[in-house]
Amino acid sequence: MIETLKQISPFIQQYQGQTIVVKYGGNAMINAELKQAVMADILQLHQLGMKIVLVHGGGPEISQGLKLLGKESQFINGLRVTDQDTIDVVLQMLAGKVNKSLVAQLQGKGIGLSGIDGGLLQCEKLTGEVDLGFVGEIVKVNSKVLEMALASGLIPVISTVGADQNGTIYNINADTAASQIAIALKATKLVSMTDIAGLLRDRNDESTLIPHATLAEVETLIAEGVIAGGMIPKIACCTDFIKAGGQQAVILDGRVPHAILTEMLSDQANGTRFSRN
């Protein structure tokens, strides 16, 4: 026990009082045992003096809700096509069921918020070659409500919906929201928990995991086609955070029990870390 405390003490000192933004999604959210373990880990880090902000998705639950309406989920470039029925389901599932189920497991330390509350995620309709419907692009993060929650010793748990100046509600990509929130809070670290091993040199072979990449190396990996498709926006969220002054971002394998404790309290990596140098 004393030996373990000696080993983790430098990491506790490094992150104590620092803001850590955790994006939570993938298999770690679907599997009940993993979800319980993740929430216990978040509580543990909070008790060690870290200011944790939890940003979550809820894709499977939204898809399930749409199925009950007889609607199939449709995605373009990794983003959900969101019509009026879909945005209603997103609100019910994401800001309702998923958000409150996570808060309930934080033993009174969690406070559930959506990006609509306090004008947290102010957005406009995302425009491009294809009309995705009610999908939003963040134009401003008003972090005041988060700062108040953190100052009160609470763990904000954020569902990624936002509104524009006219009160129109939009669905927002959770990776993008986490990155923008981390930048606005001047967080020390951004942790993205997913259901992949991390950045792989060969996407079909987990033994080719790249444990660390600098900003310059990311550019090279994109040029080589190693980072392609849906990984480009996911990794861009990490690199945007680093460029804005964040110390480190990590894509973490959420399928591994206690992955976030291992990441925060040891040198052992089970994903890919991104840093400036």
C-alpha positions in Angstrom: 0.0 0.0 0.0 2.8 2.4 1.0 4.7 1.5 -2.1 1.6 2.2 -4.3 1.2 5.6 -2.7 4.8 6.4 -3.4 4.3 5.5 -7.0 1.2 7.5 -7.6 2.1 10.5 -5.4 4.0 12.4 -8.2 1.0 12.1 -10.5 -1.4 13.3 -7.9 0.8 16.3 -7.3 1.0 17.0 -11.0 -2.8 17.1 -11.5 -4.1 18.2 -8.1 -6.2 21.4 -8.6 -5.9 21.1 -12.4 -8.9 20.8 -14.8 -9.2 17.6 -16.7 -11.8 17.3 -19.4 -13.0 13.7 -20.1 -14.9 12.8 -23.2 -16.8 9.6 -22.5 -18.2 7.4 -25.2 -18.0 4.1 -27.0 -18.2 0.7 -25.4 -17.3 2.0 -21.9 -20.8 3.6 -21.9 -22.7 0.6 -23.2 -21.3 -2.0 -20.9 -22.9 -1.6 -17.4 -19.9 -2.9 -15.5 -17.5 -0.7 -17.4 -19.7 2.3 -16.9 -19.8 1.7 -13.2 -16.0 1.3 -13.1 -15.5 4.5 -15.1 -17.8 6.5 -12.8 -16.0 5.1 -9.7 -12.6 6.2 -11.3 -13.9 9.7 -12.0 -15.0 9.9 -8.3 -11.6 8.7 -7.2 -9.8 11.4 -9.3 -12.2 14.0 -8.0 -11.4 12.9 -4.4 -7.7 13.2 -5.1 -8.2 16.9 -5.9 -8.6 17.0 -9.7 -11.3 19.1 -11.3 -13.0 16.7 -13.6 -15.5 17.8 -16.3 -17.3 14.9 -18.0 -18.6 15.4 -21.5 -20.6 12.5 -22.9 -22.1 11.2 -26.1 -25.0 8.7 -26.3 -25.1 7.4 -29.9 -26.4 3.9 -29.1 -29.3 5.2 -26.9 -30.3 7.7 -29.6 -30.2 5.0 -32.3 -32.4 2.8 -30.0 -34.9 5.6 -29.4 -35.1 6.2 -33.2 -35.8 2.5 -33.8 -38.8 2.7 -31.5 -40.1 5.4 -33.8 -39.4 3.2 -36.8 -36.5 5.4 -38.0 -33.1 4.2 -39.1 -30.0 6.2 -38.0 -28.1 7.9 -40.9 -24.6 9.1 -40.7 -22.5 11.3 -43.1 -18.8 11.7 -42.4 -19.3 10.4 -38.9 -22.1 12.9 -38.1 -25.7 11.9 -37.4 -28.2 13.3 -39.8 -30.6 15.1 -37.4 -34.2 15.9 -38.5 -36.9 17.2 -36.2 -37.9 13.7 -34.9 -34.2 13.0 -34.3 -33.4 16.1 -32.3 -36.4 15.3 -30.1 -35.0 11.9 -29.4 -31.5 13.4 -28.9 -32.9 15.7 -26.2 -34.8 12.8 -24.5 -32.0 10.3 -24.5 -28.8 12.5 -24.3 -29.9 15.4 -22.1 -32.4 13.1 -20.2 -31.8 9.4 -19.8 -28.0 9.1 -20.4 -27.1 12.3 -18.6 -29.1 11.5 -15.4 -27.9 7.9 -15.3 -24.3 9.1 -15.2 -25.0 11.8 -12.6 -26.8 9.2 -10.4 -23.6 7.1 -10.2 -21.5 10.0 -8.9 -22.8 9.8 -5.4 -24.1 13.4 -5.1 -20.9 14.9 -6.6 -22.2 15.2 -10.2 -24.3 18.0 -11.7 -26.0 17.3 -15.0 -25.9 20.0 -17.6 -26.6 20.3 -21.3 -24.9 22.7 -23.6 -28.2 24.7 -23.6 -27.9 25.5 -19.9 -26.4 28.9 -19.1 -25.7 29.3 -22.8 -22.8 26.8 -22.3 -22.5 25.8 -26.0 -23.7 28.5 -28.3 -23.9 27.3 -31.8 -25.0 27.9 -35.4 -26.3 25.4 -37.9 -23.4 23.4 -39.4 -23.3 24.2 -43.1 -21.5 22.2 -45.8 -22.0 20.3 -49.0 -24.7 18.2 -47.4 -27.5 19.4 -45.1 -27.3 17.4 -41.9 -30.4 19.1 -40.4 -30.2 20.1 -36.7 -26.4 19.6 -36.4 -24.7 22.5 -34.8 -21.2 24.1 -34.9 -20.0 25.7 -31.7 -19.4 29.5 -32.0 -18.8 30.2 -28.3 -18.3 28.3 -25.1 -19.7 30.2 -22.0 -17.7 28.4 -19.3 -19.1 30.5 -16.4 -21.6 27.8 -15.3 -18.9 25.2 -15.4 -16.5 27.3 -13.4 -19.2 27.9 -10.7 -19.9 24.1 -10.5 -16.1 23.3 -10.2 -15.7 26.0 -7.6 -18.5 24.3 -5.6 -16.7 21.0 -5.7 -19.0 19.4 -8.2 -18.3 17.3 -11.3 -20.2 18.8 -14.3 -21.6 16.1 -16.6 -22.4 17.6 -20.0 -24.7 16.4 -22.7 -23.7 17.8 -26.1 -26.7 19.7 -27.4 -26.6 23.5 -27.9 -28.8 26.3 -29.1 -28.5 29.3 -31.4 -29.6 32.9 -30.8 -33.1 32.1 -31.8 -33.4 29.2 -29.4 -33.2 26.5 -32.1 -31.7 23.4 -30.6 -28.8 21.5 -32.3 -27.0 18.2 -31.8 -23.2 18.7 -31.4 -20.4 16.2 -32.0 -19.2 15.1 -28.5 -15.5 15.1 -29.5 -15.7 18.6 -30.8 -17.6 19.8 -27.7 -15.1 18.3 -25.3 -12.2 19.9 -27.1 -13.8 23.3 -27.2 -14.8 23.1 -23.5 -11.3 22.0 -22.6 -9.9 25.0 -24.5 -12.4 27.5 -22.8 -11.5 26.2 -19.3 -7.8 26.2 -20.1 -7.7 22.6 -19.0 -4.4 20.8 -18.4 -5.5 17.6 -20.1 -8.1 16.3 -22.5 -8.9 12.5 -22.3 -11.1 10.9 -25.0 -12.4 7.5 -23.9 -13.5 5.5 -26.9 -13.8 1.8 -28.0 -10.7 1.7 -30.0 -7.1 0.9 -28.9 -5.9 4.3 -30.0 -4.1 5.5 -33.2 -2.9 2.4 -35.1 -0.3 2.4 -37.9 -2.3 -0.5 -39.4 -6.0 0.0 -38.5 -6.6 -3.8 -38.5 -3.7 -4.6 -36.2 -3.8 -3.4 -32.6 -0.2 -4.4 -32.1 0.7 -1.4 -34.3 -0.5 1.1 -31.7 1.3 4.4 -31.8 1.6 5.3 -28.1 2.7 8.9 -28.6 2.5 11.5 -31.4 3.6 15.2 -31.6 1.8 17.8 -33.7 4.4 17.5 -36.4 4.1 13.7 -36.5 0.3 13.9 -36.8 0.7 16.0 -40.0 3.1 13.3 -41.4 0.7 10.5 -40.5 -2.2 12.3 -42.2 -0.1 12.8 -45.3 0.9 9.1 -45.3 -2.8 8.1 -45.0 -2.3 6.4 -41.6 -4.8 8.9 -40.1 -7.8 8.9 -42.4 -11.6 8.9 -42.5 -13.3 9.2 -39.1 -10.0 9.4 -37.3 -9.1 12.8 -38.8 -11.8 14.8 -36.9 -11.3 12.8 -33.7 -7.5 13.5 -33.7 -8.1 17.1 -34.8 -10.0 17.7 -31.6 -6.9 16.5 -29.7 -4.5 18.6 -31.7 -6.7 21.7 -31.6 -6.6 21.5 -27.8 -2.8 21.2 -27.8 -2.4 24.2 -30.3 -4.6 26.3 -28.0 -2.2 25.7 -25.1 -3.3 22.3 -23.6 -0.4 20.2 -22.2 -1.6 16.8 -23.3 -4.5 15.0 -25.0 -5.0 11.3 -25.1 -7.3 8.9 -27.0 -7.9 6.1 -24.4 -9.1 2.6 -24.8 -12.3 2.7 -22.7 -12.7 -1.1 -23.1 -9.9 -1.6 -20.6 -11.1 -1.6 -17.0 -9.8 1.4 -15.0 -8.1 2.8 -18.1 -8.5 6.4 -16.9 -6.9 5.7 -13.5 -4.0 4.1 -15.2 -3.6 7.0 -17.5 -3.8 9.7 -14.8 -1.8 7.9 -12.0 1.0 6.1 -13.9 3.4 6.3 -16.8 1.6 3.3 -18.4 -0.3 4.2 -21.6 -3.1 2.2 -23.1 -4.0 4.5 -25.9 -2.3 7.3 -27.9 -1.0 10.5 -26.2 -0.6 13.8 -28.2 1.6 16.7 -27.1 3.4 19.6 -28.7 6.9 18.2 -28.5 
